[in-house]
Amino acid sequence: MFTKATKAPEAPAQSRKPAAASLVAEGVTIRGDVTTEGDLHLDGGVEGDVAVGRLTLGESGWVVGVVTAESVEVRGRVTGTISARQVRLCATARVDGDIRHTELAIEAGAHFEGRSLVFAEAPAETPLLVAAAE
């Protein structure tokens, strides 16, 4: 007579799997572009563009090309442009090129020759006024 309504089974929550960090060891040179949504720890070298989620450039690491990431920590050398929300140049860093950023931290001893360009803030949404024509 009375029946209990059954709920449809809930879909499992969509969660992003944590991506494993990739490592390029000292002595390894990549000629070409490197792209991943995950993290990259670079102790070797890249002759080409690097587009990653987070880049950690070790003391022996180097890049000749454009670096694009969410976050970049440089202990080695970059010759080219860096574009990232957060950029940190450690004391052993050497960057020859422009840095486009939201946050930039430069430790004493780091070498930076180029321009520091802050990302332009997105314009605020302006409400549209609708006038009734009567």
N, C-alpha and C positions, 0 to 999 in steps of 0.2 A: 504494500500500500504506500508506504513512504520509502522513497529511495534516496540514497545519498548521491548527490551529484559528484561525479568524478572530475578531477582537474586533468587537463591535458598535461602530460609530462613536460617539465620545463627544459628548454634547451640549455645545454651546458654553457656557462659564461665564456665568452670569447676572451681569452687572455693571450697576450703576446708572449711567445716563447722567448726566453732570454737567448740572445745569439752568442755563440762562443766567440771569444776574441781570437783573431788570427794573428800569427806571429811571423814576421820575416826576420830571420836570424842575421847576425853580423856576417859579412862576407857574401851575402846573397844580393844580386843586383837584378832588378826587374826593369826591362825596357818595354814600356807600354803603360797603358792606363790601369789603375786599380780601383775597383768599385765594389762596395758592400754596404749594406745598411747596418752592419754590426761594427764592432770595435777592431782596430788594427794597431798592433804594437810593432813598430818598425825599428829594428836595429841594423838592418841592411840599407839598401838604397833603391830609389825608384827614379827612373828617367821617364817621366810622363806625369799625367794628372792623377791625383788621388782624391776620390770622393767616397767618404766613409761616415759612419755615425760619430765615432770618436777616434781621434788619432793621438797616439802617444809615440813621440819620436825620441828614441833613446839617444845617448851621447854619441854613439857611433852611427846613428841613422842619418840619412840625408834624402832630400827630395829636390829634383830639378823639374819644376812644373807647377801647376796650379793645385792648391790644396783646398778642398771644400769639405766641411764637416760641421757637426753640431758643436763639437768641443775639440780643441787642439792643445796639446802640451808639447812644447818643443824643448828638447835638451841637446839636439844635434843641429843640423844645418838645413835651411830651406832657401832655395834660390827660385823665387817666383812669388806669386800672390797667394795669400792665405785668406779665406773667407769662412768665418765661423762665428757662432754666437759668443762663445767663450774662448779666449786665446790666452795662454800662459807661456811666457818665455822664461825659462829657467836660467840660472847663472851661466851655464855652458852653451846656451843657445846662440845661433848666428842666423839671422834672417836678412836676406837681401831681396827686398821686394815689399810691396804694399800689403797692409793687413786691414781687411774689412771685418768689423766686429761689433758686438754690443758691449762686451766686457773685455778689457785688456789688462793683463798684469805682467809687469816686466821686473824681474829680479835684478839686483845689482850684479854687474859682470856680464849680463847678456848684451849681445851686439845686435842692433836693429838699424838697418839703413833702408829707409823707404818712407811711405806715408801711412799714417794711422787714420783710417776712414771709418767713422761710426755709421752703422746701418741707419738709414732714415726710418723713423717710426712710421707705422702705417697710419694713414689719416683716419681720424675718428669719423664714424658714420654720422652724416648730417641728416637729421630727419627732414623728410619732404613735407612741405606744407601743402595741403590740398584745399583749395578754396572752392566753395560751391558757387557756381555761376547761376545766379537767379536774378 
